[in-house]
Amino acid sequence: NNTSEQTRGEVSCRIWRSLSQPSTSQKKKIKLWLLGTCIVLCGGFWVLVYSRQQSFVSPRLNRLHRYFVAKYTGDFSHISSLHHLDEAKLNSTFHSMVDKYRVTNHTCTNPASKIGFSKTHKTASSALQNIIFRYGKDNNWTFAWYEEGSQLGPPHNQYKLDEPFQSSWLDLVYWKPMIQQQGGYNAFVVHANWNKQEVQKLLGKDAIYITILRNPVDQFESMYSYMKFQQEFNKTLDQFVNNVVRNEIPVGRVHSYLGRNQQLWDLGRKPRDTQTEEQVLKVIKEIEKEFDLVLIAEDMESSLVLLSQLLCWPINHFTTLQVNTRKKSHQIPMSEDVKETLKDWLWGDEMLYAYFRQVLDRRKHNYGIKALQAKVEELRKMNDQVKEVCVEGLGESKQNDDLSTEFKPWSNDIIGYKINETVPWCRFYGMVENRFIDYLRHVQRKRFEDWTYDQAADAED
């Protein structure tokens, strides 16, 4: 018995030594097993998080994945994706909010000379921007922008609009001394991630603040086409809705700033701030306080009449052509089923849009429906006259090659105008946005040079 116990002890010791001190071949096997496990786990995580081709992942697995990512990051903005709004309940809530909204007919003696415009994406905002550009040109306005480029993202990449605008970004522009002396810029009107507190630092006192909204489903379709989302996601809009939206697969923002609920994003609100209806209602109240007027793209003419009253500018200053508008051949047809699904996916923007439509209707009522309609008809006649005098035709080639440089859109998807260049003022109706910005910046630079010369002359005197 003692011998057998001793033998068992020796065997146990040998087993223990082999486990605690594995041989070279055993170590190699363990390392290979650990490496294989890591590859499988990391590869699986990469597929779930980063791959754009996610349609093969089950919706249940996606929801589970979103939950664990949210728990880990503390960001629950992707937990709830589709959400059907109770429109009757929502309209009742909005109605009570709008009932408290008092709008008096605006009487003024001096035209507005400072404007802060939050330029939202694909909402007819370029037409409104063109109106402000033309007025500013005629009145020697200074515009807030960099010494080159056309947007106001951070200085290291002005086209990446994923950070709230900061006034300090314009500290190094060389015309700043002139701006300080005149009491701030006249206008802030290019794309930026809106931050009113910082914009106010540029404009100073007495500025008027405006923005424009559009039906969110139509806005998203326009953005999907215009910004080439089909290439980004490798899916048509129908495929995107059926494979991604309906399966509630999380989608990152294209170029870090374009995507779901774009209008809330452009107005400086992030997904974490708009996860519930209560949060969106709170945001709507904040936005209402930030702007003197929210225009609606689907009711553009009435919106412009109200803006004419607010700014104390004659109605003839609000004539415009449809600029930065896509050709019909590049508009994506949508079924009612796709529209309804997008509406549930874009429910945050839907709430925002529905509320300010009601506010606009109240403003129209307070203005006087008959008086408003008379002004709308007057504006339409003026627009017809502008088109008759200024537009000789549309760009006929697919590449818009038959248009001169000033009037040729950056994208071949966009309508361009053949402008009657024998009438000087027509030029600025058809001039594309980037060219108009370059023109105004050149004038602003020349004004600064004259100002610098005058300052030096005064110093000598």
Salt bridges, closest charged atoms under 4 A:
GLU87 OE2 - LYS343 NZ 2.54
ASP99 OD2 - HIS95 NE2 3.56
ASP99 OD1 - ARG362 NH2 3.21
ASP138 OD1 - LYS137 NZ 2.67
ASP171 OD1 - LYS176 NZ 2.82
GLU198 OE2 - LYS201 NZ 2.83
GLU221 OE2 - ARG326 NH1 2.84
GLU232 OE1 - ARG52 NH2 3.57
GLU232 OE2 - HIS255 NE2 3.97
GLU248 OE2 - ARG63 NH1 3.83
GLU248 OE1 - ARG66 NH2 3.94
ASP266 OD2 - HIS121 ND1 3.03
GLU277 OE2 - HIS83 NE2 2.71
GLU286 OE1 - ARG269 NH2 3.20
GLU286 OE2 - LYS282 NZ 2.84
GLU290 OE2 - ARG269 NH2 2.85
ASP299 OD2 - LYS364 NZ 2.60
GLU301 OE1 - ARG380 NE 2.82
GLU336 OE2 - LYS339 NZ 3.70
ASP337 OD2 - ARG246 NH2 2.62
ASP344 OD1 - HIS84 ND1 3.03
GLU377 OE2 - ARG380 NH1 2.95
GLU378 OE1 - LYS375 NZ 3.55
GLU396 OE2 - LYS418 NZ 3.86
ASP401 OD1 - LYS408 NZ 3.31
ASP402 OD2 - LYS418 NZ 3.45
GLU406 OE2 - ARG427 NH2 2.54
ASP413 OD2 - LYS228 NZ 2.56
ASP413 OD1 - HIS330 ND1 3.32
GLU433 OE1 - LYS119 NZ 3.64
ASP438 OD1 - ARG441 NH2 3.06
ASP450 OD1 - LYS446 NZ 3.16
